[in-house]
Amino acid sequence: MSNELKALHFDADYTMEEAMAEAKRCLNCPKPLCQMGCPIENEIPRFIQAIAQGNFGLANDILGERTNLPAICGRVCPRENQCEGNCIMNKAKKPPINIGKLERFAADFESIHELRKPKKIVQTHGKVAVVGSGPAGLSVAGDIAKLGYEVTVFEGQSEPGGVLLFGIPEFRLSKTIVRREIARLEGLGVKFVCNTFIGQDKTLDELFAEGFDSIFIGTGTHIPQEVRMENDEVPGVFQAMHLLTNVQLVDNGVISKDEIPVKEGDRVVIIGGGNVAMDAARTCVRLGCSAVTVAYRRNQEQMPALFSEYEEARQEGVQFQWFASPAGVEGTDKVEGFKYEVMALNEDSAGIHGTGQYQVMPVDKIIIAAGHKPNDRLVGEGNNLQVDEKGYLVVSEEPYGMTSREGAFAGGDVVHKPATVVLAMREAKKAVDGMVKYMEIKRAMENASSAE
């Protein structure tokens, strides 16, 4: 990656003076629209006012009331659609308060200057297992630990972090930040057990037999959606998450650079229009690909990726081929071209239709970024969880988040389909309420039974 590219896209963190100046722009609205736009209802004006007054410790205390991952949310939340998008400043045609940057300033300042260390909480209320260490799992682990429960997080990878570590590229979220937030949870007493796939290496039956009072499942979605094309078995067609995960594994020293499926000088096309497609495209730029194109079957206005992600990809040199529906792969021993059907808008400008015209784009690699679905490890014997027709876990409204199995709860993408980090956190926090209610009732019934 060139120095010019780094300079263009390095979003420098605030200095203390800059953070306080930005915080003082906040009007401290009596009915804060920014807070209404936050899925986890962060106390946004309160923490910003604390920064404005130079009380960074208080700012972190306020953030800690609703989030266990402020340094992460401050970097990867879709703020333009949520808190900042709802800021009252927008109505006055002024720049919205940079809420995300202030959030990460407060979290970083506390850690860098070691304002305080998390105190391990007495864990006497019971034992909780958390399956998966992505945003939903980490949110539950932190919230439950703060309430006095002994928490153990099980992770299939060699290191905790889930999609935060292996799915979001370093240029969007520093892995130092992820590891720091996990260390904060360990300071609360949360234990992490890695290299253990629940449902495969250990079943839910076994977890309950080990004395866990409740289990939370936050495994996310890991099985890639397929995009079928003629001749797609040719070497050089692979999934975006394979690329992103291998890049991180190389950075971790687990595998060699040769196992990154994209090479310097490659011409690549990424099929898809979401944020993962943008991440894959921008990763290819940094790997030195000579041409990077995102092919999407609709237009930019209908693309699900955040506009800011699209703009950053475009500024970094990523090209976009609109109205391109995947049709086939050219080549015999390796990929030589991407064949697509040219699409067109319907008369209502909402739907699209094929034109019957086909084009071929010369490429060396084809990367698929068309979304993911849950795996089925928790369906079989020893787990027996009910899923819907698409494989997502079925949960109840009361107690919120309980699966078909008593005591086993779920939240995040594995229930509500792939979404953002903060939306997964919101559903996880709601599931915590359901888990606590369930465990309190269970404990009361056990106490009543023993008293008889």
MARVEXTOR-162700 format. One record per residue (C-alpha): residue in one letter; x, y, z. Coordinates in steps of 0.001 Angstrom, whole numbers, plus 500000, padded with zeros to 6 digits. Layout:
N
aXYZ
...
END
This chain:
452
m500000500000500000
s501483503352498967
n502195506201501357
e499697508295499382
l497006505676499977
k497806505525503668
a497657509296503957
l494351509472502132
h492574506946504330
f494233507142507724
d491525508573509954
a493802510075512601
d492539509812516151
y491718512945518104
t494194514604520381
m492814515560523777
e492296519141522646
e490588518090519410
a488256515702521231
m487190518339523737
a486637520885520957
e484481518452518968
a482542517464522088
k481756521113522811
r479933521317519467
c477278518971520881
l474040520793521749
n473152518265524481
c469629517955523090
p466867517253525652
k465480514631523231
p468662513290521638
l467907511923518197
c471418510450518073
q470639508198521027
m467366507129519432
g469352506118516358
c471748503915518355
p470617500250518432
i471966499784521981
e470814503248523136
n474203504530524224
e473925507594526464
i475521509685523751
p475019513290524961
r476091512311528480
f479398510758527461
i480100513601525037
q479474516214527724
a481911514377529998
i484563514598527261
a483799518305526788
q484530518799530495
g487750516791530295
n486375513982532451
f487402511043530278
g487001508507533065
l483363509480533494
a482877509278529726
n484010505656529845
d481789504902532824
i478809506199530868
l479744504184527768
g480200501112529955
e476545501270530983
r475512500060527520
t478546498661525694
n481469496365526415
l483176497208523120
p483396501019522798
a486763501055521006
i485365498644518421
c481949500270517978
g483647503633517587
r485440502250514542
v483093499899512701
c479525500957513526
p477548502289510524
r477321505694512180
e476108507465509043
n472897505410509233
q472548505473513013
c473743507984515612
e475493510504513350
g472846510145510670
n470251511246513224
c472300514101514735
i470306517354514862
m473233519123513180
n472235517509509887
k468999519503509876
a471004522701510234
k473154521673507246
k476197521410509502
p478564518444509948
p477151515995512512
i479018515476515758
n481713512847515122
i480243510488517710
g482171507393516665
k485511509145516792
l484694510556520238
e483649507110521453
r486897505513520369
f488887508470521749
a487405507893525204
a488015504132525080
d491562504505523744
f492448507242526228
e491395505068529156
s493432502092527975
i496531503979526869
h496755505953530091
e495598503037532276
l493058505200534057
r491689502107535738
k491897498356535514
p488752496235535455
k488058494643538801
k487218490972538851
i483668490618540087
v482660488005542662
q481002485304540589
t478543483524542826
h475235483644540941
g475877480698538637
k477768479446535574
v477162480576532006
a478687479208528812
v478981481446525757
v479449479802522368
g481298482083519947
s483452485135520627
g482172487569518034
p480356490788518966
a477233489013520289
g479196486533522382
l481561489152523805
s478639491435524684
v476864488671526584
a480082487608528307
g480730491117529597
d477171491844530675
i476708488505532427
a480093488728534178
k479237492181535525
l476114490685537068
g478143488187539084
y478033485043536947
e481011482831536143
v481427483018532365
t483326480717530012
v483506481565526294
f484114478718523836
e485708479609520504
g486520477313517581
q489457479374516309
s492877479488517964
e492200482993519306
p489008484738520474
g487457487570518507
g485342485886515840
v484457488128512908
l486084491090514693
l489452489367514410
f489126487197511303
g486454488933509217
i487083492679509432
p490379493774507844
e493154495405509846
f492776498710507997
r489202499013509328
l489747497556512789
s493157497117514374
k493529493670515918
t495414495301518780
i492122496988519668
v490210493683519532
r492749491940521742
r492697494853524164
e488913494644524518
i489112490889525083
a491777491437527756
r489371493873529417
l486770491098529619
e489371488711531034
g489990491327533703
l486335490964534692
g486881487231535160
v485677485948531775
k487482482753530712
f488188481861527069
v488543478290525786
c489748478193522165
n490097475456519539
t486775474035520687
f483778473811518348
i480572473409520331
g478330470936518569
q481339469107517180
d484064468810519839
k481641469263522720
t477833469154522708
l475261471233524562
d474409468077526527
e477983467970527771
l478003471656528686
f474875471290530804
a476364468141532380
e479413470213533366
g477174472416535492
f476439475413533288
d473128476984534287
s472578478647530941
i474191478718527509
f474296481568525006
i474891480777521334
g476382483586519285
t478070481625516524
g477153483994513718
t476988482848510104
h479980481050508619
i478724479040505651
p479110481142502494
q476190481567500137
e476966480000496800
v476856481808493477
r476503479172490805
m478173479900487458
e479023477790484457
n482502476275484740
d482939477595488317
e485078474604489361
v488105476179487650
p490898477018490160
g490816480682491117
v487199480976492259
f486863481329496046
q484983483016498871
a485812486486500237
m485950485218503816
h488643482713502791
l490745485655501625
l490079487825504697
t490685484987507180
n493931483870505528
v495277487422505497
q494713487595509250
l496211484130509809
v499337485280507952
d499507488341510195
n499160486012513212
g502059483882511950
v499844480799511682
i500199480228507923
s502618481391505225
k501983484246502812
d501800481708499978
e498387480634501280
i496814484007500537
p494795483179497396
v495446486549495708
k498863487477494338
e500511490748493426
g499571491758489894
d496350489722489792
r493270491103488070
v490363490293490383
v486603490669490391
i484509490544493546
i480895489405493160
g478575491169495614
g477608494585496872
g477842494433500670
n480467495592503142
v482314492254502891
a482700492852499151
m484171496290499926
d486534494749502503
a487688492113500026
a488203494685497282
r490210497034499474
t492260494088500771
c493111493165497166
v494294496737496568
r496643496403499521
l497908493053498237
g499060494747495052
c496464493549492556
s496748495342489243
a492982495683488734
v490175495292491271
t486532495376490194
v483329494870492168
a480560493360490036
y477029493929491308
r473762492978489630
r472047496248490544
n473236499868490695
q475067501848493352
e471877503271494881
q470608499721495520
m473903498382496846
p473706497283500536
a477233498466501395
l477560501684503348
f478102504685501093
s481243505571503054
e482667502092502391
y481859502416498691
e483472505875498543
e486662504722500255
a486921501725497919
r486398503975494892
q489019506464496078
e491494503616496503
g491087502670492854
v488440499943493012
q486302499854489851
f482584499009489794
q480679497099487149
w476986497743487696
f474113495607486386
a476388492559486068
s474785489217486953
p477294486316487267
a476914483777484469
g480130481840483954
v483877481418484295
e486204481497481304
g489301479294481383
t490301475625481669
d493237475198484067
k492810478593485691
v490475481559485652
e490863483718482584
g487607485656482496
f484366486485484285
k481241486151482158
y478177488134483189
e474746488967481866
v473974492649481500
m470938493546483631
a468563496493483305
l466103498306485541
n462400497529485231
e460047500334484293
d459315500954487975
s463084501467488558
a462896499071491515
g463314495580490080
i465771494387487436
h465679491958484522
g468171490242482277
t468800491644478817
g470137488451477261
q473391490240476463
y476631488799477874
q480074490292478403
v483394488813479509
m485788490645481839
p489426489420481701
v490410488429485270
d492763486078487106
k490670485528490268
i486948485571491040
i485988486271494641
i482445485615495880
a481007487917498561
a477313487080498452
g476610486629502163
h476653483773504676
k474298481450506507
p474597479450509780
n476257476052509925
d474258473071511190
r476569471840513967
l474004472549516700
v471100470699515090
g472094467053515584
e472289464645518479
g473437466119521767
n472363469606520704
n468900469288519156
l468124472929518453
q465218473918516244
v466002475999513166
d463829477613510514
e463748476648506849
k466903478703506177
g468886477263509089
y468589480157511555
l467947479304515197
v464361479735516378
v464035481684519645
s461173482814521856
e459998486251522899
e459551485198526541
p462052484650527997
y463674486590525194
g466172484653523117
m465529481134524464
t465891478436521835
s463787475284521599
r465999473869524317
e465417475057527879
g468336477057529211
a469971477563525808
f469665481091524399
a470860482633521145
g471277486031519528
g473051487939516799
d473473486809513207
v472737483141513959
v469159484207514765
h468524487517513041
k470559487058509841
p473820488873509041
a473818492472510213
t476183494968511814
v478307494571514931
v476107496871516982
l472860495173515917
a474297491836517040
m475197493500520340
r471645494836520733
e470083491402520355
a472693489913522670
k471855492438525387
k468170491569525099
a469049487884525395
v470972488625528622
d467738489887530173
g466037486635529188
m468891484512530543
v468959486308533878
k465206485987534251
y465399482274533451
m468268481603535888
e466643483581538703
i463393481637538345
k465312478357538137
r467326479199541264
a464174480235543166
m462454476955542269
e465514474943543327
n465682476799546649
a461987476233547257
s462340472542546442
s465299472087548821
a463434473874551615
e460551471394551521
END
